[in-house]
Amino acid sequence: MIQLDHITRSYGSGEGKTLALADLSLQIPSGAFVTIVGTSGSGKTTLLNIIGGLDSNYTGTARVADQDLSQQDDRTLSKFRSQTVGFVFQHFNLLEHLDALQNVSLPAFFSGQDEAQATARAEDVLVRVGLAHKLHSLPTELSGGQKQRVAIARALFGQPRLILADEPTGNLDTTTGAQIIALFESLNQEDGLTVIAVTHEEFLFKNATLKIHLEDGRMVDEPPA
């Protein structure tokens, strides 16, 4: 369960102050498949960052996976992110000199995990996202959709309960984007992961169980068609 109560986040000060989120409260049940939509600057990415523990400069209360993120220090938030959340972005953020296995297992390098165990785990998640035949391929040898699958595998590496995706189809053509959304749906339905995605391409997320529509940092009803 995700519970946000009276979240307000602003940037800057004085006349240049910008309100990104304004007294926002919402609940997201565990196992939901959620889209966050809205115009540019409406607060979508800010909301995602708060849920993921990447942003703590707000007022209000954010509870995610039974943790009050608003009361945690940086070290605890880092542990929360590594154990609970998997992040997927529009830009794949892969290291060009590492193959798919190495890109996926990279978090283990920083945590001191056994290399053999990390490699086995990376192989498991790459198989899960349909890349059993690309384990040793470099990013330059992969298509856009395959790169995003590697990024998703990396997000799954730490066995998260929550996947946060920021415009995950933004750099993909419509057909490839639909395949990536189908993968997210599979992770949600078969693996029980909560998936929350920021998107401008609502038509790809037609099976979402919950849609959050933001404008000027506030939740609003969906405009009439």
N, C-alpha and C positions, 0 to 999 in steps of 0.2 A: 504493500500500500504506500502511495505517495500522498502526503498531506501538506499542502502549502496554506499558510494562514497569514493574510494581510502583508504580503510581500511587496515591498517598495524598493526599487533600485534606480538610482540616478547617477549620471555622469557629469563631471564638471561642477562649477559653482557660480554663484552670482547670476548675472544676466546670461551667461553661457551654459547654465545648468540644463541638462536634458533628462527628462523622466523616461526611463526605459520600461519600467513596470510600476503600476500605480495601484497599491492596495489590492493586490491580486490574491484570491483564495481559490483553491481547487483541490479535488480528490481524484486520484487515479488508482483503480484497483489493481492488485497483482494479476499478472497474466493478460493485461489489456494490450491492444494494438492501437496506438494513438498517433494521430497526426496533429501537428501544430502549423496552422496556416495564417497568413496575414500579409499585408504589404511590407515592403522594405522599411526597416526602422520601427516595426510594430512591437518589437520585444521578443521575437521568437527565439533567437539564439541566446539572448540573456536568460530566458526562462530555462532553456535546455542546460545552460552552464550552471545555473543554481541547482537544478535537480541533480546534476552530475557532480556537485561538489567542486566545480572549477572556479566558482565565484562566491565569495563569502561577504562581499561588501554591500549588504542589504539590511533592511529592517524587516521584522516579521519572523515567522518560524517555518522552517522547512524540515519535514520529517520524511526520510526515505529509508525503506528497509529497516524500520524500527530504530533508526538513528536520528537524533536531532542535529542536523548539519549546522544549524545556526549557533550551536554551542561547542563546536569542535575546533581544535587548533589545526595548523597546517599539516602536521605530521599525521594526525588522526584522519584528516580529510584525504590525504594521500593514500593511506591504508584502505579507506573506504572505496576510493576510486579503483584501486588495484584488485580488490576482492569482490566488489559488488557491481561495478559498471564497466561496460565495454563501449568504446566510442568509435563511431564511423563518421568520416567527414566527406565533403564533396571532393576535395583533393586527397588523393589516396595516401600521401605521406609515406611512401615506401622509400627505402634506401636503395639507390640504384646499383650499388656494388654487392648487395646481398641477394641471394636467391629467395624463393618463396618461403622455404622452411626457415631460413635464417631471419627473414623479416618477421615472421609470425612468432618465433621463439625469442625475439629480442628482449621482451620484458623480463625474461628469466635471467638475462645477463646482469640486470640491475638488482635483482632480488637474490642472487646467489644460488638459484635453483640448480640442481644436478643437470648437467648438460644432456646426458642420455635421456633422462626423464622429460626434459624440456623438448627435445627433438621428437620423442615419441608422441607427446601431447600435440605438438605443432602438426605432425603428420595426421593425427586423428582429426583435427579441426579442418585441415585442408581437404581431407577426404569428405568431411561433412558438407563442405561448401562446393563440392564437385570438382576439385582440382587435384585428384590423385595422380593425374598424368603430368602435373606441372610443378612437382615438388622442388625441382632443382633449376627451375627457369628464373632468369633475372627479370626484373620489371620491364626492361626494354624488349623482352621476348614475349610479353603478354599483351593481350588486348585490353581496352579500357574496362570491359566487364570483368575480365579475369583479374585485373589489378584490384578492382573493388571487392572481389571475392577474397583475395588475399587480405585486404584490409579488414573485411568482416571476420575472417579466420583469426586474425590478430586480436580483434575485439573479443572473440570467444575464448582465446587462449587461457585467460584467468578464470574461466568458468563463472562468468557474471550472472546475476539474476536480472539485470536490466541492460538493454541495449539502447543507446542514445545515438541517433543518426541525424546529422546536419546536412541537408540537401544531398542525400546519398546518390541520387540519380542525376544531379546537376551537370555532370560532365559526360553523360552517356546518352546515346540515341534512345528513342522511345522503346524499341524492341528489347535492347539490352537492359534498359531501366526496368521494364516490366519483369524481366527475368530476375533482377536483383530484388524487386519487391516480392516476387514469389518466394525467394529464399528467406526474406524476412518473415513472411507469413508462415513458412514452414517452421522456422525457429520459434515463432510464437505459438503455433498450434501443436507441434510435435514435441518441442523441448520445454514448453511452458514459460518461455522468457517474456518479460514485459518489454515491448518495443515502442519507443517514442521517436517519431521522425518529424523534423522540420522540412517542409516541402513547399515549392511553388507549383508542383505538378500533381494536383489533387486527384486527377483522373486515374493515376497509377495506383493510388491507395484506396480504391473503391471499397475494399473489404475491411477498412479500419473500423474498430468497434467504438472509438470515441474520437471526435474531432474538436480541437480547441482553436477557436478563431480569435486572433488578437488584433486590435487596432489601438494605436497610441498607448500601448502598455496595459490595456484592459481587455478582458474577455467580453466578446459581443456575440449576439445571435448571428447565425449565418444569414447573409443578405439574401433577399428573394431572387430567384432565377430570372 
